[in-house]
Amino acid sequence: MYLAGEARLTKGYELLASYVIHAVGPRYNPKYQSSCVDTLHLAYKNCLQICSVEKFKTVVIPPIHNPSTGFPLLEGTHVALRTIRRYLDKHHEDFERLIIGGNEQEMATYNHLMPLYFPRTTDEASRTSPFIPIVECDEYGGIVHLDRQIRIGGNLQSNRKESDQNDETENVEVNENIQNNENVILGQKPSEAISIKFHVPMEDDIDSTRKRQVLNNKEPPNSLQGYERLLAKARRINLTHISKYDFLTNIGIDHNGIKVIGIEPCNFPIDTDGVHSEELLLFLIKNFDVITEKTYYIVYFHPENEPNNMFIQVFKNLVQVCHERYFRNLKNLFIFRPTIKMKVSYWWFAKFSYTILKEKTIFCQTLEEVTNVIGLKYNELDFPIYADSSVVIIIPVLQDVTVISGQRALLQCMFQEINAAHQLIWIRNDRGDVVALNTDVLSSDKRLSVYRSENEYQLIINDVNINDEGYYTCEVNTSPTKKASIHLQVKGK
């Protein structure tokens, strides 16, 4: 049995490869994120070291981080490329060809990040360098955790006696630093030592530290310091993979120059593969830090179906850690078409925790209520099209479709004032199954296909049988939902 991070070499036997290196990757747990990253780095490093020792000239490296272990693809790819690059910097002469392999999604991520670590031109290097994650690494790409290094406290007495004059001189310098209450890291010369004056002393647990602060009339760092720390981190790391969801939009500006910001949870997917709650929080902090510098409005478009739980929880976390100007400069928060559940949960959250937020909140059912408060006309603001259901028309071409068993059934709906921003679905009523979303078939039934054009949406069922009989509904994601139902009847041959 091998431990995570270890690697072993075996023959390839009947495989095309002469040898195979078996590496054990970590099972990802967000709670132990740094440990998982260290273990993954060690696995890649051990594989490369075996290749150097065995003098393998051509090597294929598949991702050790994979969905089965739960390791985030983007983060794992950064670890892999950083480790490979640092190793090749020192041992490039060991290899003639190093090939990175993987499935389509993995290779897309590798191709996206490759210019960061292996730029082909000077221009590409300068263009991509700001997006490289800023982390303290050792010579092989392993992350250095300064807070884990052993430190010498100021009350340590040195009894070291060496005959060598240089060692005696160094010892005197260390003792002088200790007497001056400076702390040094073991194994470093005083001139290279890192001061830890800014590190929290690891003497007691949290409760003991808090008690000591109260007795000394010293308050712990306030929430503003925590916010600034998160903001600095948000500015440092690459969060472009979150912006593609387009859930934070600029709707417009009123006559006084006040921005109107839209929040659209329906654009944020339920399946958030590759997006963690911390990343989403950092993304919001980075954007809202700019938005809240001046007075602003927010329009929250609550979806008909409850949004992603992580999305809501992260927004609550944002309110808890945010700068006080978030509330001070907020003109109004409009919550558009909230559900009863949303109203109740928000009332408890705002009433007992953030009264100022409750006072500025307006629940509304129509866009006209929003525009009346802001003082603009409907066409002066860029509302999402699905928010205004009054302009959408959707009708079935035939309400009843009869097909002979074995033939093809065509269920067709016509619509007006629907564009690419709208989401269209087909539902089989008796089962409650969503069988198609836009142009994607969600059912495993290979007989189904869909077609969407500018003014029609079709569900096609090949080789119809009696089990296909029933009602099918075409829906568009307006609020409230617009829908049209069609009954399919199947007759025997």
N, C-alpha and C positions, 0 to 999 in steps of 0.2 A: 504494500500500500504506500503510495507516494503522497507527500504533503503538497498543498497548494504552493505554486511557485517553483516546484522542482521539475526537472526535465531528465529524460532517460533516452538512450540511443538503442535502437534495435535494427536488425537487417530488414530490408524491404520484402524479402522472399518473393512472392508472386506478383507484387506490385511493380509498377514501372519504375519507381524510385529505388535506388540501390539501398538506401538507408532511410529510416523514419525516426524522427525525434518526437517522443511523446511528452507533452508539457501539460501540467495541471494548472488550469486557470482558477481564479477565485470565484466563489458564488457571491454575487453582488448584494450588499446590504447597505442602504443609504446611511444607516446609523454608524457604520464603520467604513465610510467612503475612503478616507485616506489610507487605511490599511489595505483595502481592496486594490487601490491604485498601486501601492507599493508592491503587492504580491503579483499583480499583472506585469509590472515592470520587471520584476525578478524572473518571471517565467520567460519573457522575451530575451532578457539578458543571458539566462542560462542556455537557451537554445543557440544563441549566437556564439557563446563561448565554446560549446560542444563543436560547432562547425569549425571554429578556428583551430581547436585542438586536433580534430580529425582531418584538417586540411581539405574540407569540402569547398570546392570552387563555385559550384552552381547550386543555389539553395532556393527553394520555394517556401514562403512563409504565409500560411493562411492565418486568419484572425483567431487568436486564442480567446479573445472576448467574443462571446456569441450569445444569441437570445436565450439559449437554454440555461445559461448561468445568470441571466438578468442584468448583465453588465451593459450600461448605456453605450450604444454604438459610437456616438460622437466622442464621448470621453475616452473610450477604449482605443479609438483610432488615434487620438492625440498621444496617448501613452505609447502605442506601438511605434508610430513614426518618430516620436522624440527619442525613444530608446534606440531604434535602428540608426537614426542619424548620428547620435552621439557615439554609438559603437563604431560606426564606419569612419567617423572622424579620427579614431585612434587605430583602427585595424582594417582600413580599406584595402590594404594590400593582400589580405587573406582571401578575398573573393574576386571572382571574375564576373559573375552575374548573380544578382539577388532579385528574385521575382516575388511580388506580393499578389496573392490570389484570394478569391472570395466569391460570394454570390453577387447578384446584380446590385442589391442595396448596399452591400459592404463595399463593393468597388466604386460605387457612386460617391460614397463618403470618403474613401481613400483619394479618389481623383480630385475631390473638392478641397481636401486638406494638404495634398501633396506639395503644391507650390509654397506652402508655409515653411516646410522643412527641407524641401529639395527644389528651390527656385532654379529655373533654367537660365535666367538672365539677370543682370544687375537691376534692371527696371522692375522685373517681377519680384525680386527680393525686397526692394524698397517699398513696393506697393502692398505686399502681403505682410511685412514685418509687424505692423500695428495690430494684426489679428492673432498673433501667436500668444497663447496664454502665458501670463507672466508668473512664473513659479521659480523658486530657488531649487536648482538641480545640482547633482554631483556630476562628475565627468562622464558618467554613463547614462545620464538622463533620469536617475532616480531622484524623487523629490526630497529635499532636505527639510526636516521639521526641526526648526531651531528650538521650539519649546520642549522637545524631547531630549535635548542634549544635557549632559550632567554639568552642573555649574558649581563653582567653589564659592561658598559664602564668605562674608567679610570677617567672620570670627575664627577662620581656620588658621592654625599655626603650622608653619612649615618647619620640619625637623630634618629636611634633606641635607645631607652632607656629601659633597662630591670633591674628589681630588682635582678634577679637571677645572682649570681656571675659567673656561667659558661657561661651564655648567654652574659654577659658583656665581658668576656675574648674572646669569639668567635667573638664578634662584633669588638673588638680592632684588632684582627688578620685580619678581613676582611678589615677594614680601612687601615691597614698597607699595605696590598696587593694592594689596590686601589691607595695609594700614590706611590707605586712602579710601577705603570702603568701595573699591571697584571690584566687580565680579568678572571672572574670566572663565572661558570654556576649557575644560581639560584637554590637553594635547596640543594647545596653541601657545605660541609665544605671546607675551603681554602686548607687544606691538600689533599683533594680529587679532587679539582677543575682542570679542563682541560684548559691549556693555549691555547689561540686562536691567538697567534702571527703569526701562519702560515695560518690563514684564511683571505680571502680578506674581508676588512671592507665593510659592506652593508650600505653605507651612501648615495651614489648617483647611478644614472643609469650608464650604460656602457659608454655612450658618455661623461658624466661629469667626470668619472674616467679617461678616455683617455685624456681629455683636461687637467686635473690636472697633469697627468704624463708628458705631453709635456711641460707644463709651468715649471715644476720642472726638466726638462731634464732627466726624468727617463723613459726608454723604458719599455713596458710591457714584460712579459715573452715571450721568443722566441719560435719558433716552436719545437726546440729541447726538451724543457721542456715538451711540450705537447706529443711529441713522447715517451719520457721516462715514462711519466705517463701511456700512453696506453700500453707500453711494460710491465710495472709492473703489470697492470691489466691482460694482456694476460697470464703472467706466473702464476697468482694466481688462475685463474678459469679453469674449465674443458672444453676443446674444442675437446675432442676425437670424438664427434658425427659428426664433420665436416670432419675429416681426412678420414673417410670411403669412401668419394666420389672420392678420389685418383685423384684429378685434378692438384696436384702439385707433379711432379715426378723428380727423378734424372736419367737423360738420360745416363750420363757417365762422363768421365774425359779425357781431351786432354793430349798430350805428355808433357805439361808443368805443369800438375797437376791442371788445371783450370776446375772447375765443369761446366757441361752443364745441366741446369734446364729446364724442360718442363712444360708448362702450358696448360692444356687441358680442355677448357670450356665445351666441349661436355660431359664430365663426371659429370659436375655439373648439377643437375636436374632443369628443369623449375619450377616444383612444389617443392619449398623449405620449406615444412612444418617443423617447428621446428628449422629453421635456420634464424637468423636475420642478417641484414647487419652489425651491430656492432660486432656480434660474428665472422662473416667472416673476417672483417677487423682485429680484434684481432688475429685471426688464422694466417693471412698472415704476420702481424707484427712479431709475435712470430717466425715464420719459416724463414722469410727473414732477421731477425736480425742475425741469424746464417749464412745464405747463403752469405750475403753481407760483412762478415768480411774479405773475400779474393776476388780476382778477379773471375768473373763468367760470363757465357753466359746464355741467356734466349732464348728459342725457344717457341714462342706462336703459337699454332696450331689453327688457326681461323676456326671455324666450317662453313660448307656450309650454314646452317641456322644460323641466328643471335643468339648469345648466350643469356642467361638470363640477362635481363637489370640490375638486382641487382648486378650480378657478375661484369659487366663492370664498373658500378658506384663505386663499392667498390675499384676496382683497381685504378680508378682515385683518390679516396680519399687517397689511400695508397701513391700515388705519391706526393700528397699535404702535407702529414704529415710526410713522411719518413725522415730518417737520410740522411745527405748529402753523406755519403759513398755509398748509394744505387746507385747514379749516378757515383761517382768517381771510384768505383770498377767494374762497369758494362763494360764488354769488348764489347759485341754486343747484341742487341735485334733483333732476327729474327722473323718476322711476316710471318707465313707460309700460303700461298694462301689466302691473304686478299680479301674481296669483295670491290667493288668500294665504297660502303657506308662506310666501315670500313676505307679505305684509306683516304677519305675526312675528316671524323670526327677526325681521328688520326692526320692528317696534321694540322688542326686548333688547336687541343689541344697542340701538341708539338711545333709548330712554334712560337706561341705567349706566351706560358707559360714555356716550358722546352726545350730550344734550344739544350742543351747538350744531351738530350734524342733523339732528332731528328737526330743529327749528328751520333749517334751510332746505329740507326735503319736501318735494311736491310729487304726490302720486297722480298720474294722469292717464286717461284712456284714449285721448286723441292727440294728434300732432298739433291741432289748433290750440290746445291748452298750452303747449310748449311755446309756440310762436307768439301767443298773446302776452305771456310773461316776458319773453325776450324782446318783444317789440319789433318783430320782423314778419314778413309774409312767408307762406309755405315755400314758394319757389326761390326764396333768398337763402335757404339753407339746404345743404346736401344730405337729406335724410336717406337712410337705406330704403330701397324700393319696397322691400317686404313689409316695412312698418305701416305703409298706407294701403290697406286692403280695398279701399273704395274704388280704386281704378282698375283692379284686377278682375277679369272675367274668365271663367273656365267652364266649359260645357262639354258633355259627351256627344260624339257624332251620332251614335246610336245608344239608346238606353238598354236595349236588349239585343244580344248577339246570339244567333243560333248557328251551331257548327256541327257537322257530321263527324262522328268519332274517326280519328285517324287523319283528319284534315288540319289545316292551320287556322287558328283563331287570331283575329286582329281587333284589339281593344284600343280605341282611339279617342283622345280628348283634344278639343281645340281651345285655344286661349288667346287673350289679348292683354297688352300692357305687362307682359312678363319678359324679363331679360335674363342675362347670364347670372345676375346676382341672386335670383330666386332658385330655391331648391325644390325639385319636383320628385315625388315618390309614387310608386304603385303599391297598394296594400291589398292583400287577399283578406276579405272581411271575416270569413268564418274561422280563420286561424289566427287572425291578427298579425300575420307576418308581413313585413316590408320586403317585397320581392325585388324592388328596383329603386335605385336612387340616381336621378339624372340619367346618365348613359351607362351606369354600372348595374349589372344584375347581381343582387345580393343572395339569391337563392342558389343552391347547389344543383338545381334542376337544369340540365344542359339544353332542354327544349326551349327555354325562355330566352328572349332577347328584347332589347328596347331601342327605340329610335326617338330622338328629340330634334326638332327643327325650330324655326323662329316662331311658329304659331301652332304646333301640334306636338303631342306626346303619345307614343304608341307602345303598347305591350304586346309582344308577339309570342304565341304559344304554338309550337309545332307538334304534330302527332298528338292531337287532343284526345283525351279519354274521359270517361265519366267522372273520374276523381277531380278533374279540373273545373267541374261545374260549380257555380256560385257567384257571389258578388265581388267585384273588384273596384277599388276606389283610387282615383288619381287626386293627389293633394299638392298644394303649393304652400310654402312656408310663410304666408302672410299672417298677420295677427289681427283678428282671428283667422283661422285657417280657411282657405277656400278649397272646395272639393267637388268632385263629380263622380257618381257611381254608375257602374255598368254591370248588368246581369248576363252571365255566360251560361247558355244552355247547350248541352251536348246530347245529340241523338245517336242511336245505334246505326250501324251501316245497313 
